[in-house]
Amino acid sequence: MQVSHPVPRLSFGTGAVPGQRTLPAEIAVALTFNGTTQAVMMATPSDLLDFAYGFTMTEGIASASEILSVEVVELPNGIDLQIWLQPQAEDRLATRRRNRAGPVGCGLCGIESIDEAMRKLQPVPKSSFVMTPSQVMQAIAALPGAQPLHDATRAVHAAGYWCLALQSLREDVGRHNALDKLVGHLVRAGTPPTGAVVLTSRVSIDMVQKVAALGAPILIAVSAPTVQAVTLADQAGITLIALARADRFELFTHTDRIVDEEAHVA
């Protein structure tokens, strides 16, 4: 399926000018585990194997090693990601069930209890990874040149992985989907999550939960976090940086991972 389409439009300024605007595709993507559909998300139809792996892992359904196979099945009205898990993952299907379509702005749609939505996180693994302020700003500055779908449409989010350089990035109409796709890519590629996740979106609780599931020690975002996201990042041992720009940022939690230039060189 195409990830974007040219659409006729009229542009108004000093007058009406006909033309076309390229817009991203947004389709229904079902995530079916061992024959039972657990979620239907509206998503961009790209990097779907990454999406399947990332969603499975960040939702606590199964680890990557428990995924036996993934098949992308195109249907008349969408796509079904048919994911087959090892038997020991069966019990997790009931604990993180989603039963209805999730709009792109919602990260906890269909969760059946408050305890599931506010689940406690395992702290991210200890690591020696640190960043200087200039590296944080470099990470943010690297995003615009790595977002072809955003450049074409101006309507999608991105999630990137930075470790001395921007190593990978995924895009989607949904910020949660973009992060799931990035997580799935890193897991499938066998990339150790020892660097920073960089987001073009705000930081809510569910975004922190997904980064914690990956195990990345630093989360950088261009927009602000919620109070609860800051609290959760602190509990999970994640360094949370937000309102990041190419010339400034704000640091909220675990400030020891951001070191000055002299200390970094030493």
N, C-alpha and C positions, 0 to 999 in steps of 0.2 A: 504494500500500500504506500501511496505517496505521503510524505510527511508535511508537505505544504502545497498549496494550490494558488494560482493567480485568480483573483476575483475582480470583476468589473466594479468600478466605483466612481463617484464624483468627488473631486477635491475642491473645497471652497476656501478662498482667500480673498483676493481682489475680484474674483469671479469664479464661476463653476468650470472646472477643467475635467473632462472625462479621462479615464485611464484604468490602470489595474493596480491592485494591491495584493502582494503575496501574503497569505495567511497560513498559520499552522493548522494541521489536521488535529482533530480531537475526536477519538473514537472510543467505544466501549471495549475494554480489555478485561476479560474474565480470567481469574486465577483459580484454576481447578486443581485440587490436591487429591490424588488417588481416586479420581472419578467424581468428587463432590466439589461444586463451586463454592469457594469461601469468600470471594470478593469480586466486585465488578467496579473497576476504576475507569474514569475518563482520562485518557492518556494520548500522547503522541506516538504513532506506530513506528517507533525506531528503537534499536537496541533492546529488543524484547526479551532475549535470553538473559541479558544483564538485569532487566526488570524482574524477571521471574526469580532469579537467584537472590537479588537484593531484597525484594519484598519478603521472600521466605525467611531470610536471615534476620532482617530488622524487625519483623513482626514476631519473632520468637517462635516461629512454627517449626523450623528445623535448621540445622547447620548445613553448610555446603556439602560436607561429606555424607549427609543423609539424603541428598538429592540423587535419585537414581537416573532420571532422565527428564528432559523438558521438550515438549513438542509444541510448535507454534501452528495453530490451526486457524486458517482464515474462514470466517463465516459471513453470510450475507450482510449482517448488521454489526460486525465487529471481529474481534480476535479472541480465541480461547487459548490461554497458556495452560497446557495440560502438564502438570508437574507430578511426578511419581516419586514417592518417598519410601525410605526404608520403614519397616514395621514399627520400630521404636519411636518414630515421630508421630504416629497416629494420634496419641493422646493429646498432642499439642494442637491438633486441629480444632478441638472443642473449646480450648481455653482462649484462643485469639480469633474467634469467628467474626466474620463480617458478612452480613446477610443482604445488604442493599447497595445500590450504586453510590459511589462516593464522589461528590463534586471535587473539582481540582483544588479548591481552597480548603478542603477539610481533611485532616489527617487522622481523625479518630472515629470516622463514621462507622456505625454498626457495632462498635465495641459494646459488650453486653453488661458490663458492670463498672462501677467507679474504680474498684481495685485493679481491674485490667487496664483501664486508661492511665492510672497513676502508679503503674508497677514500679517497684524498686529496681535499680540498676546495679549491675556489678561494676565496680570501679574499673576504669581503663587500665591496662597494664602499665607498670612503671617503665619509663624510658628516659633516655638522656637527650631526647630531641628538644631543642630550643630554637627560638627565632629571635632575630634582632628586629627593632622597629622598622628598619629599612626593608627587611625581608618580608614583613607583613604587608607593607605597602607595595612591594614588588608583586606579591601574590595576587593582590587585588588588581593591580595594573595589568597583569597578564590575562585577565578574564576577557576583556573586549576583543582581543585578537583571536580568541579560541571558540567563539560562539557563532558559527555560520548560520544556524537556524534563526537565532535572535537577530543577526544582521539583516536577514531577509524579511523577517516578519515583525520584529519588535514586540513579540507577544509570548515569549517563553522564558522559563527560568533555567538556570544552569547550576550544576554542582561540580566542583573540580577538586583534584588532589594535588597538593603542592609539597614537594620535598626537594629543596634547593632549586627547583624549577617547577612549572606547572606540567605535570606528567600525564594527566588525563582529565577529561571533562565530558559530561553528559548533559543533554538538554531535554526539556519536556514542558508541556503547558502547565503541568502541576509541579510545584516545588518539591513535594514529597516524592513524586515519581522520579524527578531528576536525581535526587539523592539516592533513591533505591537503585536506579540504573548505575550510578557511580559505584555504590557498594558492590553490586553484582559484578561489575567489570573488574574491580580490584580483587575480589574473591576468585573469580574465574581465571584471572591472570596470575594468581599467586603472589600478588604484591603485598608485602607486609605493611599494615596500616600505621606506620610509625611517624607520618607527617601530619599535615594540616588539611582538613576539609574546608573548602572555600565555597560560600553560597552567595547567590545573587538575591536572596530573599530575606525576610525577617526570620527570627529564631523563636520558635514555639517549643513547647514541651516535647512534642512528638519528633521534632527534628533533632533535639538533643538525644532522645531515646535511640534514634537510628544511628547517630554518630557513636554513641556508647556501644551499641551492638557491634559496630564495626571495630571499635577499640582505638579510634584515632585520638591522640592526646590534645589536639588543638582544633577549635572550630572558629572560623572567620566568616563574618557575614556583612553584607553592605547595609542592612537595615537593623533596627533595634530588636532586642529580645524582650520577652515578657518577664515579669518578676519571677514566675514559677520556673521558667526556662533557666534563669540565672541560678536559682536555688538548686535545680536538678543538676546542672552542669557542675556546680561546686561539689555536690554530693558524689558525682560520678568521677571526679578527678579530672575534668575537662577544662582546659584553658579556653574561656569564651571571650572572643573579640568581636565587637559589633560596630555598626556605623562606620565601617572601614572605607576609606577612600585612598587614592593614590598619594595623598599628602597628610593623612591623619587617620586615627582610629581611637576607639575607646576599649579599655581592658577591664573585664568584670570579675573574672575568677582565676585562681591559680596563676598569679602574676609571675611566679618564679620561672616560668618557661619563656618569658620575654626578657632578654638580657641586652645590655648595652653593647655597642659595637666593639669596645675594647675587650670586654669580658669574653665575647664570642671569639675574637681572634686569639686570645690567650688560651 
